[in-house]
Every structure is written in structure tokens, then in C-alpha cells.
Amino acid sequence: MSLLSMLEGEGATATCSSTGCTAPAQHAIHWRNPRIHADDRVKTWAACAEHRDTLSGWLRSRAFPVAVTGFGETVERVR
């Protein structure tokens, strides 16, 4: 099952994308690599409350545009 399919529908659930974490996702971290992806290409990681800042910080440290939303919310673009 893909993260995208987990984001869709009522009562959607997923586990955190952090290595080894099995906590339920509470946040969605939307990002893209601007060197290889157009503005409308959005990748999404799931994050628990504990790993939200770690995961989004890792992406930001690489100068990737990042948007954090509640789990189940989607974005069309990340700039």
C-alpha cells in the first residue's frame, strides 16, 4: 500500500516514516527535490509528533522545499 493511498479516505492511518519508528502518523511532510522535480511534483512522508521536526529538518537542511500538514491533508505544490 502506498502512502498516497493511505492519505486518502476517512480514518486513514499510517506509521511514521522515521527508520524503526512504529508510531502512528499524525503529520504529513510534503517535499520535493528542486534539482530534479517540477513545482507540482510532491513527495510525502508520514511523521509522528516525535519525529516531525527531525524529518522535516533533514529535508530542509538539503534546501528542499517542505510543507507540513496534518496527516491526511494534501498539497498540490511545494515551493
TORRO-220947 format. One record per atom (N, C-alpha, C): atom name; x, y, z. Coordinates in nm, 4 decimals, padded with zeros to 6 digits. Example, Ala and Ser with C-alpha at 12.3 -4.5 7.8 and 13.67 -1.06 7.14 Angstrom:
@atomo:N	u:01.3190	v:-00.5690	w:00.7800
@atomo:CA	u:01.2300	v:-00.4500	w:00.7800
@atomo:C	u:01.3200	v:-00.3300	w:00.7800
@atomo:N	u:01.2850	v:-00.2250	w:00.7080
@atomo:CA	u:01.3670	v:-00.1060	w:00.7140
@atomo:C	u:01.2900	v:00.0030	w:00.7870
***
This chain:
@atomo:N	u:00.0859	v:-00.1183	w:00.0000
@atomo:CA	u:00.0000	v:00.0000	w:00.0000
@atomo:C	u:00.0895	v:00.1232	w:00.0000
@atomo:N	u:00.0599	v:00.2198	w:-00.0869
@atomo:CA	u:00.1398	v:00.3407	w:-00.0945
@atomo:C	u:00.0927	v:00.4428	w:00.0081
@atomo:N	u:00.1812	v:00.5384	w:00.0412
@atomo:CA	u:00.1441	v:00.6443	w:00.1344
@atomo:C	u:00.0295	v:00.7260	w:00.0777
@atomo:N	u:00.0290	v:00.7479	w:-00.0529
@atomo:CA	u:-00.0787	v:00.8245	w:-00.1149
@atomo:C	u:-00.2131	v:00.7580	w:-00.0897
@atomo:N	u:-00.2211	v:00.6267	w:-00.1045
@atomo:CA	u:-00.3483	v:00.5592	w:-00.0797
@atomo:C	u:-00.3842	v:00.5634	w:00.0688
@atomo:N	u:-00.2844	v:00.5682	w:00.1568
@atomo:CA	u:-00.3122	v:00.5785	w:00.2995
@atomo:C	u:-00.3634	v:00.7173	w:00.3352
@atomo:N	u:-00.3236	v:00.8192	w:00.2589
@atomo:CA	u:-00.3664	v:00.9556	w:00.2854
@atomo:C	u:-00.5103	v:00.9793	w:00.2438
@atomo:N	u:-00.5613	v:00.8940	w:00.1579
@atomo:CA	u:-00.6959	v:00.9127	w:00.1062
@atomo:C	u:-00.7971	v:00.8386	w:00.1922
@atomo:N	u:-00.9130	v:00.8960	w:00.2026
@atomo:CA	u:-01.0217	v:00.8285	w:00.2716
@atomo:C	u:-01.0291	v:00.8591	w:00.4187
@atomo:N	u:-01.1459	v:00.8419	w:00.4698
@atomo:CA	u:-01.1708	v:00.8692	w:00.6104
@atomo:C	u:-01.1068	v:00.7620	w:00.6973
@atomo:N	u:-01.0513	v:00.8028	w:00.8093
@atomo:CA	u:-00.9883	v:00.7083	w:00.9001
@atomo:C	u:-00.8564	v:00.6558	w:00.8497
@atomo:N	u:-00.7937	v:00.7287	w:00.7566
@atomo:CA	u:-00.6663	v:00.6854	w:00.7015
@atomo:C	u:-00.5612	v:00.6781	w:00.8116
@atomo:N	u:-00.4769	v:00.5739	w:00.8072
@atomo:CA	u:-00.3712	v:00.5582	w:00.9051
@atomo:C	u:-00.2431	v:00.5146	w:00.8366
@atomo:N	u:-00.1324	v:00.5444	w:00.8993
@atomo:CA	u:-00.0009	v:00.5010	w:00.8519
@atomo:C	u:00.0943	v:00.5111	w:00.9684
@atomo:N	u:00.2104	v:00.4482	w:00.9549
@atomo:CA	u:00.3122	v:00.4612	w:01.0578
@atomo:C	u:00.4155	v:00.5652	w:01.0143
@atomo:N	u:00.4878	v:00.6154	w:01.1094
@atomo:CA	u:00.5899	v:00.7174	w:01.0872
@atomo:C	u:00.6957	v:00.6663	w:00.9888
@atomo:N	u:00.7458	v:00.7565	w:00.9045
@atomo:CA	u:00.8485	v:00.7218	w:00.8057
@atomo:C	u:00.9893	v:00.7174	w:00.8645
@atomo:N	u:01.0071	v:00.7599	w:00.9892
@atomo:CA	u:01.1389	v:00.7570	w:01.0511
@atomo:C	u:01.1828	v:00.6114	w:01.0696
@atomo:N	u:01.3075	v:00.5837	w:01.0407
@atomo:CA	u:01.3603	v:00.4476	w:01.0486
@atomo:C	u:01.3352	v:00.3856	w:01.1854
@atomo:N	u:01.2711	v:00.2709	w:01.1851
@atomo:CA	u:01.2472	v:00.1959	w:01.3069
@atomo:C	u:01.1288	v:00.2408	w:01.3903
@atomo:N	u:01.0659	v:00.3520	w:01.3539
@atomo:CA	u:00.9526	v:00.4023	w:01.4313
@atomo:C	u:00.8244	v:00.3314	w:01.3875
@atomo:N	u:00.7455	v:00.2899	w:01.4838
@atomo:CA	u:00.6185	v:00.2237	w:01.4533
@atomo:C	u:00.4986	v:00.3034	w:01.5041
@atomo:N	u:00.5242	v:00.4278	w:01.5457
@atomo:CA	u:00.4162	v:00.5125	w:01.5975
@atomo:C	u:00.3230	v:00.5540	w:01.4837
@atomo:N	u:00.1966	v:00.5763	w:01.5146
@atomo:CA	u:00.1044	v:00.6219	w:01.4111
@atomo:C	u:00.1397	v:00.7631	w:01.3641
@atomo:N	u:00.1195	v:00.7866	w:01.2371
@atomo:CA	u:00.1479	v:00.9180	w:01.1783
@atomo:C	u:00.0423	v:01.0185	w:01.2219
@atomo:N	u:00.0876	v:01.1366	w:01.2587
@atomo:CA	u:-00.0009	v:01.2474	w:01.2932
@atomo:C	u:00.0175	v:01.3638	w:01.1960
@atomo:N	u:00.1279	v:01.3609	w:01.1211
@atomo:CA	u:00.1616	v:01.4699	w:01.0297
@atomo:C	u:00.2022	v:01.4133	w:00.8943
@atomo:N	u:00.1841	v:01.4952	w:00.7918
@atomo:CA	u:00.2328	v:01.4623	w:00.6580
@atomo:C	u:00.3381	v:01.5664	w:00.6221
@atomo:N	u:00.4547	v:01.5203	w:00.5794
@atomo:CA	u:00.5616	v:01.6099	w:00.5385
@atomo:C	u:00.5710	v:01.6011	w:00.3866
@atomo:N	u:00.5336	v:01.7100	w:00.3214
@atomo:CA	u:00.5322	v:01.7170	w:00.1751
@atomo:C	u:00.6594	v:01.7877	w:00.1307
@atomo:N	u:00.7271	v:01.7329	w:00.0312
@atomo:CA	u:00.8539	v:01.7901	w:-00.0113
@atomo:C	u:00.8821	v:01.7561	w:-00.1561
@atomo:N	u:00.9864	v:01.8196	w:-00.2081
@atomo:CA	u:01.0361	v:01.7854	w:-00.3421
@atomo:C	u:01.1832	v:01.8230	w:-00.3513
@atomo:N	u:01.2523	v:01.7598	w:-00.4405
@atomo:CA	u:01.3914	v:01.7937	w:-00.4703
@atomo:C	u:01.3888	v:01.8883	w:-00.5893
@atomo:N	u:01.4156	v:02.0177	w:-00.5694
@atomo:CA	u:01.4020	v:02.1145	w:-00.6783
@atomo:C	u:01.5008	v:02.0936	w:-00.7920
@atomo:N	u:01.6066	v:02.0190	w:-00.7682
@atomo:CA	u:01.7031	v:01.9933	w:-00.8762
@atomo:C	u:01.6490	v:01.8935	w:-00.9782
@atomo:N	u:01.5535	v:01.8100	w:-00.9374
@atomo:CA	u:01.5043	v:01.7080	w:-01.0305
@atomo:C	u:01.3525	v:01.7052	w:-01.0456
@atomo:N	u:01.2789	v:01.7781	w:-00.9603
@atomo:CA	u:01.1321	v:01.7750	w:-00.9661
@atomo:C	u:01.0750	v:01.9121	w:-00.9983
@atomo:N	u:00.9707	v:01.9144	w:-01.0793
@atomo:CA	u:00.8964	v:02.0377	w:-01.1077
@atomo:C	u:00.8161	v:02.0770	w:-00.9839
@atomo:N	u:00.7664	v:02.2020	w:-00.9813
@atomo:CA	u:00.6907	v:02.2523	w:-00.8662
@atomo:C	u:00.5717	v:02.1650	w:-00.8287
@atomo:N	u:00.5103	v:02.1009	w:-00.9277
@atomo:CA	u:00.3900	v:02.0232	w:-00.8983
@atomo:C	u:00.4195	v:01.8782	w:-00.8584
@atomo:N	u:00.5458	v:01.8393	w:-00.8512
@atomo:CA	u:00.5828	v:01.7041	w:-00.8062
@atomo:C	u:00.5993	v:01.7084	w:-00.6546
@atomo:N	u:00.5133	v:01.6400	w:-00.5839
@atomo:CA	u:00.5157	v:01.6418	w:-00.4380
@atomo:C	u:00.5350	v:01.4996	w:-00.3858
@atomo:N	u:00.6341	v:01.4833	w:-00.3005
@atomo:CA	u:00.6556	v:01.3559	w:-00.2323
@atomo:C	u:00.6086	v:01.3749	w:-00.0888
@atomo:N	u:00.5642	v:01.2697	w:-00.0246
@atomo:CA	u:00.5087	v:01.2815	w:00.1103
@atomo:C	u:00.5631	v:01.1732	w:00.2014
@atomo:N	u:00.6055	v:01.2167	w:00.3196
@atomo:CA	u:00.6438	v:01.1248	w:00.4263
@atomo:C	u:00.5419	v:01.1374	w:00.5380
@atomo:N	u:00.5184	v:01.0304	w:00.6095
@atomo:CA	u:00.4333	v:01.0322	w:00.7286
@atomo:C	u:00.5229	v:01.0542	w:00.8500
@atomo:N	u:00.4732	v:01.1252	w:00.9503
@atomo:CA	u:00.5549	v:01.1511	w:01.0693
@atomo:C	u:00.4696	v:01.1495	w:01.1957
@atomo:N	u:00.5260	v:01.0918	w:01.3004
@atomo:CA	u:00.4632	v:01.1014	w:01.4320
@atomo:C	u:00.5045	v:01.2364	w:01.4922
@atomo:N	u:00.4459	v:01.2731	w:01.6040
@atomo:CA	u:00.4774	v:01.4018	w:01.6673
@atomo:C	u:00.6254	v:01.4091	w:01.7066
@atomo:N	u:00.6812	v:01.2986	w:01.7522
@atomo:CA	u:00.8202	v:01.2975	w:01.7967
@atomo:C	u:00.9191	v:01.3209	w:01.6827
@atomo:N	u:00.8891	v:01.2697	w:01.5617
@atomo:CA	u:00.9838	v:01.2773	w:01.4511
@atomo:C	u:00.9506	v:01.3845	w:01.3463
@atomo:N	u:00.8422	v:01.4580	w:01.3644
@atomo:CA	u:00.8034	v:01.5612	w:01.2665
@atomo:C	u:00.9175	v:01.6592	w:01.2409
@atomo:N	u:00.9743	v:01.7155	w:01.3451
@atomo:CA	u:01.0798	v:01.8158	w:01.3283
@atomo:C	u:01.2095	v:01.7552	w:01.2751
@atomo:N	u:01.2413	v:01.6348	w:01.3179
@atomo:CA	u:01.3629	v:01.5687	w:01.2699
@atomo:C	u:01.3557	v:01.5417	w:01.1203
@atomo:N	u:01.2441	v:01.4836	w:01.0759
@atomo:CA	u:01.2291	v:01.4517	w:00.9341
@atomo:C	u:01.2228	v:01.5769	w:00.8480
@atomo:N	u:01.1440	v:01.6753	w:00.8875
@atomo:CA	u:01.1344	v:01.7980	w:00.8066
@atomo:C	u:01.2650	v:01.8753	w:00.8111
@atomo:N	u:01.3361	v:01.8744	w:00.9240
@atomo:CA	u:01.4647	v:01.9415	w:00.9337
@atomo:C	u:01.5691	v:01.8792	w:00.8433
@atomo:N	u:01.5671	v:01.7471	w:00.8326
@atomo:CA	u:01.6612	v:01.6770	w:00.7447
@atomo:C	u:01.6401	v:01.7221	w:00.5996
@atomo:N	u:01.5157	v:01.7319	w:00.5589
@atomo:CA	u:01.4851	v:01.7761	w:00.4225
@atomo:C	u:01.5243	v:01.9224	w:00.4014
@atomo:N	u:01.4920	v:02.0075	w:00.4978
@atomo:CA	u:01.5258	v:02.1499	w:00.4863
@atomo:C	u:01.6769	v:02.1723	w:00.4836
@atomo:N	u:01.7530	v:02.0904	w:00.5544
@atomo:CA	u:01.8987	v:02.1053	w:00.5563
@atomo:C	u:01.9591	v:02.0794	w:00.4186
@atomo:N	u:01.8853	v:02.0148	w:00.3321
@atomo:CA	u:01.9283	v:01.9890	w:00.1954
@atomo:C	u:01.8663	v:02.0883	w:00.0966
@atomo:N	u:01.8053	v:02.1934	w:00.1502
@atomo:CA	u:01.7429	v:02.3002	w:00.0712
@atomo:C	u:01.6238	v:02.2514	w:-00.0106
@atomo:N	u:01.5558	v:02.1481	w:00.0386
@atomo:CA	u:01.4338	v:02.1011	w:-00.0255
@atomo:C	u:01.3164	v:02.1828	w:00.0278
@atomo:N	u:01.2263	v:02.2278	w:-00.0581
@atomo:CA	u:01.1043	v:02.2932	w:-00.0095
@atomo:C	u:01.0201	v:02.1910	w:00.0673
@atomo:N	u:00.9655	v:02.2330	w:00.1812
@atomo:CA	u:00.8913	v:02.1434	w:00.2695
@atomo:C	u:00.7641	v:02.2123	w:00.3171
@atomo:N	u:00.6553	v:02.1369	w:00.3243
@atomo:CA	u:00.5306	v:02.1831	w:00.3857
@atomo:C	u:00.4818	v:02.0722	w:00.4776
@atomo:N	u:00.4470	v:02.1081	w:00.6011
@atomo:CA	u:00.3995	v:02.0097	w:00.6982
@atomo:C	u:00.2513	v:02.0360	w:00.7246
@atomo:N	u:00.1713	v:01.9305	w:00.7138
@atomo:CA	u:00.0275	v:01.9403	w:00.7390
@atomo:C	u:-00.0131	v:01.8281	w:00.8337
@atomo:N	u:-00.1367	v:01.8290	w:00.8724
@atomo:CA	u:-00.1908	v:01.7169	w:00.9475
@atomo:C	u:-00.1967	v:01.5954	w:00.8566
@atomo:N	u:-00.1836	v:01.4769	w:00.9147
@atomo:CA	u:-00.1895	v:01.3560	w:00.8337
@atomo:C	u:-00.3261	v:01.3459	w:00.7667
@atomo:N	u:-00.3254	v:01.3155	w:00.6388
@atomo:CA	u:-00.4495	v:01.3054	w:00.5621
@atomo:C	u:-00.4737	v:01.4278	w:00.4759
@atomo:N	u:-00.4062	v:01.5391	w:00.5062
@atomo:CA	u:-00.4176	v:01.6581	w:00.4231
@atomo:C	u:-00.3158	v:01.6489	w:00.3096
@atomo:N	u:-00.3511	v:01.7012	w:00.1950
@atomo:CA	u:-00.2618	v:01.7001	w:00.0804
@atomo:C	u:-00.2324	v:01.8419	w:00.0339
@atomo:N	u:-00.1260	v:01.8567	w:-00.0423
@atomo:CA	u:-00.0925	v:01.9847	w:-00.1049
@atomo:C	u:-00.0661	v:01.9593	w:-00.2528
@atomo:N	u:-00.0915	v:02.0595	w:-00.3337
@atomo:CA	u:-00.0693	v:02.0441	w:-00.4777
@atomo:C	u:00.0711	v:02.0831	w:-00.5210
@atomo:N	u:00.1319	v:02.1767	w:-00.4470
@atomo:CA	u:00.2661	v:02.2237	w:-00.4797
@atomo:C	u:00.3450	v:02.2492	w:-00.3526
@atomo:N	u:00.4760	v:02.2348	w:-00.3616
@atomo:CA	u:00.5653	v:02.2702	w:-00.2518
@atomo:C	u:00.6696	v:02.3629	w:-00.3109
@atomo:N	u:00.6777	v:02.4844	w:-00.2567
@atomo:CA	u:00.7737	v:02.5827	w:-00.3103
@atomo:C	u:00.8709	v:02.6255	w:-00.2059
***
